Amino acid sequence: MQNVERFKNRKSFPWLEFNADTMTGRFLRLPEREMLSLPVNEQLVIEFYSR
């Protein structure tokens, strides 16, 4: 429950919905690539899996 309390006041992502009272969440839509902040070099992933 401590983690749920922490997430109640946390900024959420526009493509996700989370209800801390019922402990449920759902995807509202797929995020656009620009919305994701992952430190991933996509070209390296493609090269790795194309071997």
N, CA, C and O atoms as a Tripos MOL2 file, in Angstrom:
@<TRIPOS>MOLECULE
protein
  204   203    51     0     0
PROTEIN
NO_CHARGES

@<TRIPOS>ATOM
      1 N           0.8170   -1.2000    0.0000 N.3       1 MET1
      2 CA          0.0000    0.0000    0.0000 C.3       1 MET1
      3 C           0.8570    1.2580    0.0000 C.2       1 MET1
      4 O           0.4200    2.3130   -0.4620 O.2       1 MET1
      5 N           2.0650    1.1500    0.5120 N.am      2 GLN2
      6 CA          2.9410    2.3110    0.5530 C.3       2 GLN2
      7 C           3.2550    2.8090   -0.8600 C.2       2 GLN2
      8 O           3.3040    4.0170   -1.0910 O.2       2 GLN2
      9 N           3.4650    1.9000   -1.7960 N.am      3 ASN3
     10 CA          3.7370    2.2920   -3.1740 C.3       3 ASN3
     11 C           2.5230    2.9490   -3.8170 C.2       3 ASN3
     12 O           2.6680    3.8960   -4.5910 O.2       3 ASN3
     13 N           1.3470    2.4620   -3.5090 N.am      4 VAL4
     14 CA          0.1250    3.0390   -4.0710 C.3       4 VAL4
     15 C          -0.0300    4.4740   -3.5870 C.2       4 VAL4
     16 O          -0.4080    5.3460   -4.3690 O.2       4 VAL4
     17 N           0.2500    4.7320   -2.3400 N.am      5 GLU5
     18 CA          0.1430    6.0860   -1.8030 C.3       5 GLU5
     19 C           1.1150    7.0250   -2.5150 C.2       5 GLU5
     20 O           0.7980    8.1910   -2.7510 O.2       5 GLU5
     21 N           2.2800    6.5210   -2.8520 N.am      6 ARG6
     22 CA          3.2680    7.3290   -3.5610 C.3       6 ARG6
     23 C           2.7900    7.6990   -4.9640 C.2       6 ARG6
     24 O           3.0790    8.7940   -5.4470 O.2       6 ARG6
     25 N           2.0630    6.7990   -5.6190 N.am      7 PHE7
     26 CA          1.6130    7.0290   -6.9830 C.3       7 PHE7
     27 C           0.3680    7.9000   -7.0700 C.2       7 PHE7
     28 O           0.0490    8.3930   -8.1520 O.2       7 PHE7
     29 N          -0.3370    8.1040   -5.9790 N.am      8 LYS8
     30 CA         -1.5510    8.9260   -6.0150 C.3       8 LYS8
     31 C          -1.2530   10.3470   -6.4690 C.2       8 LYS8
     32 O          -2.0340   10.9310   -7.2200 O.2       8 LYS8
     33 N          -0.1460   10.9050   -6.0290 N.am      9 ASN9
     34 CA          0.1920   12.2890   -6.3510 C.3       9 ASN9
     35 C           1.2080   12.3950   -7.4850 C.2       9 ASN9
     36 O           1.6610   13.4940   -7.8050 O.2       9 ASN9
     37 N           1.5580   11.3080   -8.0750 N.am     10 ARG10
     38 CA          2.5580   11.3010   -9.1350 C.3      10 ARG10
     39 C           1.9300   11.6790  -10.4820 C.2      10 ARG10
     40 O           0.7870   11.3300  -10.7740 O.2      10 ARG10
     41 N           2.7030   12.3940  -11.2820 N.am     11 LYS11
     42 CA          2.2410   12.7520  -12.6200 C.3      11 LYS11
     43 C           2.1370   11.4800  -13.4500 C.2      11 LYS11
     44 O           3.0730   10.6820  -13.5030 O.2      11 LYS11
     45 N           1.0010   11.3010  -14.0900 N.am     12 SER12
     46 CA          0.8080   10.0960  -14.8830 C.3      12 SER12
     47 C           1.0980   10.3760  -16.3490 C.2      12 SER12
     48 O           1.2490   11.5280  -16.7570 O.2      12 SER12
     49 N           1.1710    9.3410  -17.1120 N.am     13 PHE13
     50 CA          1.3850    9.4590  -18.5380 C.3      13 PHE13
     51 C           0.0380    9.6600  -19.2210 C.2      13 PHE13
     52 O          -0.9680    9.1130  -18.7690 O.2      13 PHE13
     53 N           0.0020   10.4370  -20.3050 N.am     14 PRO14
     54 CA         -1.2900   10.7230  -20.9450 C.3      14 PRO14
     55 C          -1.9490    9.5110  -21.5980 C.2      14 PRO14
     56 O          -3.1380    9.5590  -21.9140 O.2      14 PRO14
     57 N          -1.2130    8.4410  -21.8040 N.am     15 TRP15
     58 CA         -1.7970    7.2620  -22.4370 C.3      15 TRP15
     59 C          -2.1940    6.1960  -21.4100 C.2      15 TRP15
     60 O          -2.6740    5.1270  -21.7870 O.2      15 TRP15
     61 N          -1.9970    6.4780  -20.1150 N.am     16 LEU16
     62 CA         -2.3470    5.5320  -19.0580 C.3      16 LEU16
     63 C          -3.3460    6.1420  -18.0960 C.2      16 LEU16
     64 O          -3.3880    7.3560  -17.8930 O.2      16 LEU16
     65 N          -4.1410    5.2780  -17.5170 N.am     17 GLU17
     66 CA         -5.0750    5.6990  -16.4720 C.3      17 GLU17
     67 C          -4.8720    4.7670  -15.2880 C.2      17 GLU17
     68 O          -4.8510    3.5490  -15.4600 O.2      17 GLU17
     69 N          -4.7220    5.3240  -14.0840 N.am     18 PHE18
     70 CA         -4.5170    4.5100  -12.8920 C.3      18 PHE18
     71 C          -5.4150    5.0130  -11.7790 C.2      18 PHE18
     72 O          -5.4590    6.2090  -11.4930 O.2      18 PHE18
     73 N          -6.1300    4.0880  -11.1550 N.am     19 ASN19
     74 CA         -6.9940    4.4110  -10.0330 C.3      19 ASN19
     75 C          -6.4010    3.7420   -8.7990 C.2      19 ASN19
     76 O          -6.4760    2.5230   -8.6500 O.2      19 ASN19
     77 N          -5.8150    4.5400   -7.9190 N.am     20 ALA20
     78 CA         -5.1530    3.9980   -6.7350 C.3      20 ALA20
     79 C          -6.1510    3.4190   -5.7310 C.2      20 ALA20
     80 O          -5.8070    2.5160   -4.9680 O.2      20 ALA20
     81 N          -7.3720    3.9280   -5.7270 N.am     21 ASP21
     82 CA         -8.3800    3.4250   -4.7860 C.3      21 ASP21
     83 C          -8.7820    1.9890   -5.1050 C.2      21 ASP21
     84 O          -8.9330    1.1670   -4.2010 O.2      21 ASP21
     85 N          -8.9540    1.6880   -6.3840 N.am     22 THR22
     86 CA         -9.3530    0.3320   -6.7760 C.3      22 THR22
     87 C          -8.1630   -0.5030   -7.2590 C.2      22 THR22
     88 O          -8.3080   -1.6790   -7.5940 O.2      22 THR22
     89 N          -6.9830    0.1290   -7.2890 N.am     23 MET23
     90 CA         -5.7560   -0.5400   -7.7390 C.3      23 MET23
     91 C          -5.9290   -1.1280   -9.1390 C.2      23 MET23
     92 O          -5.5390   -2.2660   -9.4030 O.2      23 MET23
     93 N          -6.5150   -0.3390  -10.0180 N.am     24 THR24
     94 CA         -6.6960   -0.7690  -11.3990 C.3      24 THR24
     95 C          -6.0600    0.2530  -12.3290 C.2      24 THR24
     96 O          -5.9260    1.4300  -11.9950 O.2      24 THR24
     97 N          -5.6810   -0.2170  -13.4750 N.am     25 GLY25
     98 CA         -5.1210    0.6620  -14.4790 C.3      25 GLY25
     99 C          -5.5320    0.1870  -15.8540 C.2      25 GLY25
    100 O          -5.9470   -0.9590  -16.0320 O.2      25 GLY25
    101 N          -5.4140    1.0760  -16.8290 N.am     26 ARG26
    102 CA         -5.7270    0.6770  -18.1930 C.3      26 ARG26
    103 C          -5.0060    1.5940  -19.1760 C.2      26 ARG26
    104 O          -4.6930    2.7470  -18.8820 O.2      26 ARG26
    105 N          -4.7610    1.0310  -20.3470 N.am     27 PHE27
    106 CA         -4.1760    1.7910  -21.4330 C.3      27 PHE27
    107 C          -5.2870    2.5500  -22.1340 C.2      27 PHE27
    108 O          -6.2990    1.9640  -22.5180 O.2      27 PHE27
    109 N          -5.1050    3.8420  -22.2990 N.am     28 LEU28
    110 CA         -6.0860    4.6470  -23.0190 C.3      28 LEU28
    111 C          -5.7920    4.6440  -24.5090 C.2      28 LEU28
    112 O          -6.7070    4.6700  -25.3330 O.2      28 LEU28
    113 N          -4.5120    4.6110  -24.8470 N.am     29 ARG29
    114 CA         -4.0800    4.5420  -26.2470 C.3      29 ARG29
    115 C          -2.6050    4.1890  -26.2630 C.2      29 ARG29
    116 O          -1.9440    4.2190  -25.2250 O.2      29 ARG29
    117 N          -2.0950    3.8600  -27.4190 N.am     30 LEU30
    118 CA         -0.6720    3.6050  -27.5590 C.3      30 LEU30
    119 C           0.0720    4.9330  -27.5410 C.2      30 LEU30
    120 O          -0.3850    5.9000  -28.1500 O.2      30 LEU30
    121 N           1.1980    4.9970  -26.8640 N.am     31 PRO31
    122 CA          1.9470    6.2490  -26.8420 C.3      31 PRO31
    123 C           2.6610    6.4810  -28.1720 C.2      31 PRO31
    124 O           3.0650    5.5360  -28.8500 O.2      31 PRO31
    125 N           2.8060    7.7390  -28.5250 N.am     32 GLU32
    126 CA          3.5770    8.0830  -29.7040 C.3      32 GLU32
    127 C           5.0550    7.9990  -29.3540 C.2      32 GLU32
    128 O           5.4300    8.1490  -28.1910 O.2      32 GLU32
    129 N           5.8760    7.7660  -30.3340 N.am     33 ARG33
    130 CA          7.3010    7.5900  -30.1110 C.3      33 ARG33
    131 C           7.9200    8.7840  -29.3810 C.2      33 ARG33
    132 O           8.7850    8.6030  -28.5240 O.2      33 ARG33
    133 N           7.4890    9.9840  -29.7070 N.am     34 GLU34
    134 CA          8.0370   11.1850  -29.0780 C.3      34 GLU34
    135 C           7.7040   11.2650  -27.5920 C.2      34 GLU34
    136 O           8.3910   11.9510  -26.8360 O.2      34 GLU34
    137 N           6.6520   10.5660  -27.1730 N.am     35 MET35
    138 CA          6.2300   10.5980  -25.7780 C.3      35 MET35
    139 C           7.0860    9.7010  -24.8860 C.2      35 MET35
    140 O           7.0840    9.8690  -23.6670 O.2      35 MET35
    141 N           7.7990    8.7750  -25.4590 N.am     36 LEU36
    142 CA          8.6050    7.8320  -24.6890 C.3      36 LEU36
    143 C           9.9970    8.3970  -24.4680 C.2      36 LEU36
    144 O          10.6080    8.9540  -25.3800 O.2      36 LEU36
    145 N          10.4790    8.2500  -23.2700 N.am     37 SER37
    146 CA         11.8230    8.7320  -22.9560 C.3      37 SER37
    147 C          12.6990    7.5580  -22.5260 C.2      37 SER37
    148 O          13.1270    7.4700  -21.3760 O.2      37 SER37
    149 N          12.9510    6.6740  -23.4590 N.am     38 LEU38
    150 CA         13.7800    5.5130  -23.1870 C.3      38 LEU38
    151 C          15.1520    5.7050  -23.8190 C.2      38 LEU38
    152 O          15.2500    6.1090  -24.9770 O.2      38 LEU38
    153 N          16.2000    5.4220  -23.0770 N.am     39 PRO39
    154 CA         17.5450    5.5750  -23.6410 C.3      39 PRO39
    155 C          17.9140    4.3680  -24.5030 C.2      39 PRO39
    156 O          18.7710    3.5670  -24.1300 O.2      39 PRO39
    157 N          17.2650    4.2460  -25.6470 N.am     40 VAL40
    158 CA         17.4580    3.0900  -26.5130 C.3      40 VAL40
    159 C          17.9210    3.5640  -27.8830 C.2      40 VAL40
    160 O          17.3360    4.4720  -28.4750 O.2      40 VAL40
    161 N          18.9690    2.9400  -28.3700 N.am     41 ASN41
    162 CA         19.4160    3.2030  -29.7270 C.3      41 ASN41
    163 C          18.7520    2.1570  -30.6100 C.2      41 ASN41
    164 O          19.1870    1.0060  -30.6510 O.2      41 ASN41
    165 N          17.7110    2.5500  -31.3070 N.am     42 GLU42
    166 CA         16.9240    1.5990  -32.0960 C.3      42 GLU42
    167 C          17.7530    0.9110  -33.1690 C.2      42 GLU42
    168 O          17.5220   -0.2580  -33.4810 O.2      42 GLU42
    169 N          18.6990    1.6160  -33.7240 N.am     43 GLN43
    170 CA         19.5390    1.0280  -34.7690 C.3      43 GLN43
    171 C          20.3540   -0.1400  -34.2250 C.2      43 GLN43
    172 O          20.5390   -1.1370  -34.9220 O.2      43 GLN43
    173 N          20.8430   -0.0330  -32.9950 N.am     44 LEU44
    174 CA         21.5950   -1.1380  -32.3910 C.3      44 LEU44
    175 C          20.6990   -2.3540  -32.1450 C.2      44 LEU44
    176 O          21.1540   -3.4890  -32.2890 O.2      44 LEU44
    177 N          19.4660   -2.1410  -31.7870 N.am     45 VAL45
    178 CA         18.5230   -3.2400  -31.5830 C.3      45 VAL45
    179 C          18.2730   -3.9590  -32.9060 C.2      45 VAL45
    180 O          18.2710   -5.1890  -32.9550 O.2      45 VAL45
    181 N          18.0670   -3.2060  -33.9610 N.am     46 ILE46
    182 CA         17.8260   -3.7900  -35.2800 C.3      46 ILE46
    183 C          19.0400   -4.5850  -35.7400 C.2      46 ILE46
    184 O          18.8980   -5.6920  -36.2580 O.2      46 ILE46
    185 N          20.2260   -4.0300  -35.5550 N.am     47 GLU47
    186 CA         21.4400   -4.7400  -35.9470 C.3      47 GLU47
    187 C          21.6240   -6.0320  -35.1590 C.2      47 GLU47
    188 O          22.0410   -7.0450  -35.7190 O.2      47 GLU47
    189 N          21.3160   -6.0040  -33.8660 N.am     48 PHE48
    190 CA         21.4650   -7.1870  -33.0390 C.3      48 PHE48
    191 C          20.5440   -8.3200  -33.4890 C.2      48 PHE48
    192 O          20.9770   -9.4670  -33.6020 O.2      48 PHE48
    193 N          19.2950   -8.0040  -33.7420 N.am     49 TYR49
    194 CA         18.3300   -9.0340  -34.1190 C.3      49 TYR49
    195 C          18.3880   -9.4400  -35.5850 C.2      49 TYR49
    196 O          17.7620  -10.4250  -35.9750 O.2      49 TYR49
    197 N          19.1150   -8.7120  -36.3870 N.am     50 SER50
    198 CA         19.2190   -9.0890  -37.7980 C.3      50 SER50
    199 C          20.4050  -10.0210  -38.0580 C.2      50 SER50
    200 O          20.6840  -10.3550  -39.2100 O.2      50 SER50
    201 N          21.0860  -10.4330  -37.0280 N.am     51 ARG51
    202 CA         22.2180  -11.3680  -37.1870 C.3      51 ARG51
    203 C          21.7380  -12.7560  -37.4510 C.2      51 ARG51
    204 O          22.5480  -13.6700  -37.6100 O.2      51 ARG51
@<TRIPOS>BOND
     1     1     2 1
     2     2     3 1
     3     3     4 2
     4     3     5 am
     5     5     6 1
     6     6     7 1
     7     7     8 2
     8     7     9 am
     9     9    10 1
    10    10    11 1
    11    11    12 2
    12    11    13 am
    13    13    14 1
    14    14    15 1
    15    15    16 2
    16    15    17 am
    17    17    18 1
    18    18    19 1
    19    19    20 2
    20    19    21 am
    21    21    22 1
    22    22    23 1
    23    23    24 2
    24    23    25 am
    25    25    26 1
    26    26    27 1
    27    27    28 2
    28    27    29 am
    29    29    30 1
    30    30    31 1
    31    31    32 2
    32    31    33 am
    33    33    34 1
    34    34    35 1
    35    35    36 2
    36    35    37 am
    37    37    38 1
    38    38    39 1
    39    39    40 2
    40    39    41 am
    41    41    42 1
    42    42    43 1
    43    43    44 2
    44    43    45 am
    45    45    46 1
    46    46    47 1
    47    47    48 2
    48    47    49 am
    49    49    50 1
    50    50    51 1
    51    51    52 2
    52    51    53 am
    53    53    54 1
    54    54    55 1
    55    55    56 2
    56    55    57 am
    57    57    58 1
    58    58    59 1
    59    59    60 2
    60    59    61 am
    61    61    62 1
    62    62    63 1
    63    63    64 2
    64    63    65 am
    65    65    66 1
    66    66    67 1
    67    67    68 2
    68    67    69 am
    69    69    70 1
    70    70    71 1
    71    71    72 2
    72    71    73 am
    73    73    74 1
    74    74    75 1
    75    75    76 2
    76    75    77 am
    77    77    78 1
    78    78    79 1
    79    79    80 2
    80    79    81 am
    81    81    82 1
    82    82    83 1
    83    83    84 2
    84    83    85 am
    85    85    86 1
    86    86    87 1
    87    87    88 2
    88    87    89 am
    89    89    90 1
    90    90    91 1
    91    91    92 2
    92    91    93 am
    93    93    94 1
    94    94    95 1
    95    95    96 2
    96    95    97 am
    97    97    98 1
    98    98    99 1
    99    99   100 2
   100    99   101 am
   101   101   102 1
   102   102   103 1
   103   103   104 2
   104   103   105 am
   105   105   106 1
   106   106   107 1
   107   107   108 2
   108   107   109 am
   109   109   110 1
   110   110   111 1
   111   111   112 2
   112   111   113 am
   113   113   114 1
   114   114   115 1
   115   115   116 2
   116   115   117 am
   117   117   118 1
   118   118   119 1
   119   119   120 2
   120   119   121 am
   121   121   122 1
   122   122   123 1
   123   123   124 2
   124   123   125 am
   125   125   126 1
   126   126   127 1
   127   127   128 2
   128   127   129 am
   129   129   130 1
   130   130   131 1
   131   131   132 2
   132   131   133 am
   133   133   134 1
   134   134   135 1
   135   135   136 2
   136   135   137 am
   137   137   138 1
   138   138   139 1
   139   139   140 2
   140   139   141 am
   141   141   142 1
   142   142   143 1
   143   143   144 2
   144   143   145 am
   145   145   146 1
   146   146   147 1
   147   147   148 2
   148   147   149 am
   149   149   150 1
   150   150   151 1
   151   151   152 2
   152   151   153 am
   153   153   154 1
   154   154   155 1
   155   155   156 2
   156   155   157 am
   157   157   158 1
   158   158   159 1
   159   159   160 2
   160   159   161 am
   161   161   162 1
   162   162   163 1
   163   163   164 2
   164   163   165 am
   165   165   166 1
   166   166   167 1
   167   167   168 2
   168   167   169 am
   169   169   170 1
   170   170   171 1
   171   171   172 2
   172   171   173 am
   173   173   174 1
   174   174   175 1
   175   175   176 2
   176   175   177 am
   177   177   178 1
   178   178   179 1
   179   179   180 2
   180   179   181 am
   181   181   182 1
   182   182   183 1
   183   183   184 2
   184   183   185 am
   185   185   186 1
   186   186   187 1
   187   187   188 2
   188   187   189 am
   189   189   190 1
   190   190   191 1
   191   191   192 2
   192   191   193 am
   193   193   194 1
   194   194   195 1
   195   195   196 2
   196   195   197 am
   197   197   198 1
   198   198   199 1
   199   199   200 2
   200   199   201 am
   201   201   202 1
   202   202   203 1
   203   203   204 2
@<TRIPOS>SUBSTRUCTURE
     1 MET1         2 RESIDUE 1 A MET
     2 GLN2         6 RESIDUE 1 A GLN
     3 ASN3        10 RESIDUE 1 A ASN
     4 VAL4        14 RESIDUE 1 A VAL
     5 GLU5        18 RESIDUE 1 A GLU
     6 ARG6        22 RESIDUE 1 A ARG
     7 PHE7        26 RESIDUE 1 A PHE
     8 LYS8        30 RESIDUE 1 A LYS
     9 ASN9        34 RESIDUE 1 A ASN
    10 ARG10       38 RESIDUE 1 A ARG
    11 LYS11       42 RESIDUE 1 A LYS
    12 SER12       46 RESIDUE 1 A SER
    13 PHE13       50 RESIDUE 1 A PHE
    14 PRO14       54 RESIDUE 1 A PRO
    15 TRP15       58 RESIDUE 1 A TRP
    16 LEU16       62 RESIDUE 1 A LEU
    17 GLU17       66 RESIDUE 1 A GLU
    18 PHE18       70 RESIDUE 1 A PHE
    19 ASN19       74 RESIDUE 1 A ASN
    20 ALA20       78 RESIDUE 1 A ALA
    21 ASP21       82 RESIDUE 1 A ASP
    22 THR22       86 RESIDUE 1 A THR
    23 MET23       90 RESIDUE 1 A MET
    24 THR24       94 RESIDUE 1 A THR
    25 GLY25       98 RESIDUE 1 A GLY
    26 ARG26      102 RESIDUE 1 A ARG
    27 PHE27      106 RESIDUE 1 A PHE
    28 LEU28      110 RESIDUE 1 A LEU
    29 ARG29      114 RESIDUE 1 A ARG
    30 LEU30      118 RESIDUE 1 A LEU
    31 PRO31      122 RESIDUE 1 A PRO
    32 GLU32      126 RESIDUE 1 A GLU
    33 ARG33      130 RESIDUE 1 A ARG
    34 GLU34      134 RESIDUE 1 A GLU
    35 MET35      138 RESIDUE 1 A MET
    36 LEU36      142 RESIDUE 1 A LEU
    37 SER37      146 RESIDUE 1 A SER
    38 LEU38      150 RESIDUE 1 A LEU
    39 PRO39      154 RESIDUE 1 A PRO
    40 VAL40      158 RESIDUE 1 A VAL
    41 ASN41      162 RESIDUE 1 A ASN
    42 GLU42      166 RESIDUE 1 A GLU
    43 GLN43      170 RESIDUE 1 A GLN
    44 LEU44      174 RESIDUE 1 A LEU
    45 VAL45      178 RESIDUE 1 A VAL
    46 ILE46      182 RESIDUE 1 A ILE
    47 GLU47      186 RESIDUE 1 A GLU
    48 PHE48      190 RESIDUE 1 A PHE
    49 TYR49      194 RESIDUE 1 A TYR
    50 SER50      198 RESIDUE 1 A SER
    51 ARG51      202 RESIDUE 1 A ARG
